[in-house]
C-alpha cells in the first residue's frame, strides 16, 4: 500500500507501508485528524489508497498450495506405513523361521581344542556365546566325561545323572 508522505517544502513522495504500520497510521488518524507528524515528517493519507503492488496470492491459491503440501505429506506417511508393514512381516517371518531352541547346550572353552566348560539346559541364560546345541545322549556323555553341569540350570538333575 502506498501513502503520500510530505518530505519537506512542497515535496510529496510515495512510501510503501506494511500492514502493521498502515494500521498504526489509520489508528493515529482517528485520534489526531487527517494529518499528523510521524518520525519528524508530515504524513497524510492519500484521498484514495489503492493497491498498486498487491502481489499477495489469493486465498484460493493458498488453499491449493496447502492441499498439495498435505497430499505430499499423506503420500509420504503412506510410504512409511507400507515400509513399516514390510519390516513387521519380515520380523514375523524371521521369528517363524528361527530354529527351535535345543534341549541341551554344551559350552565350549576359549581356544580351538580346549575341552567343554559346562553343560546347560536349552534356553539357560547363563549359556555363553560359545554354546552349541546337543542331543540328550551327547549332554549325558559330556557329564560322564567330567564336564561340569551349570550351577544355575542344573542339567544333571533333568538328565537323571547321578555323580558316581
SULZI-V600929 format. One record per backbone hydrogen bond with DSSP energy under -0.5 kcal/mol. CO is the residue of the C=O (numbers start at 1). NH is the residue of the N-H. If there is no record, write none. Layout:
co-><CO,CO>
nh-><NH,NH>
//
This chain:
co-><1,3,3,4,5,5,6,8,11,13,15,18,19,20,21,22,23,24,25,26,27,28,29,34,36,36,38,41,41,42,43,44,48,50,50,53,58,59,60,61,62,63,64,65,66,67,68,69,70,71,72,73,74,75,76,77,78,79,80,81,82,83,84,85,86,87,88,89,90,91,92,93,94,95,103,104,105,105,106,106,107,107,115,117,118,119,120,121,124,128,130,132,134,135,136,137,138,139,140,141,142,143,148,150,154,154,155,156,156,157,161>
nh-><17,5,15,44,7,13,42,10,7,5,3,22,23,24,25,26,27,28,29,30,31,32,33,45,38,43,41,38,43,6,36,4,50,2,52,55,62,63,64,65,66,67,68,69,70,71,72,73,74,75,76,77,78,79,80,81,82,83,84,85,86,87,88,89,90,91,92,93,94,95,96,97,98,98,122,134,107,120,108,132,117,118,109,148,107,150,105,124,127,131,108,106,104,139,140,141,142,143,144,145,147,146,119,154,157,158,159,160,161,160,163>
//
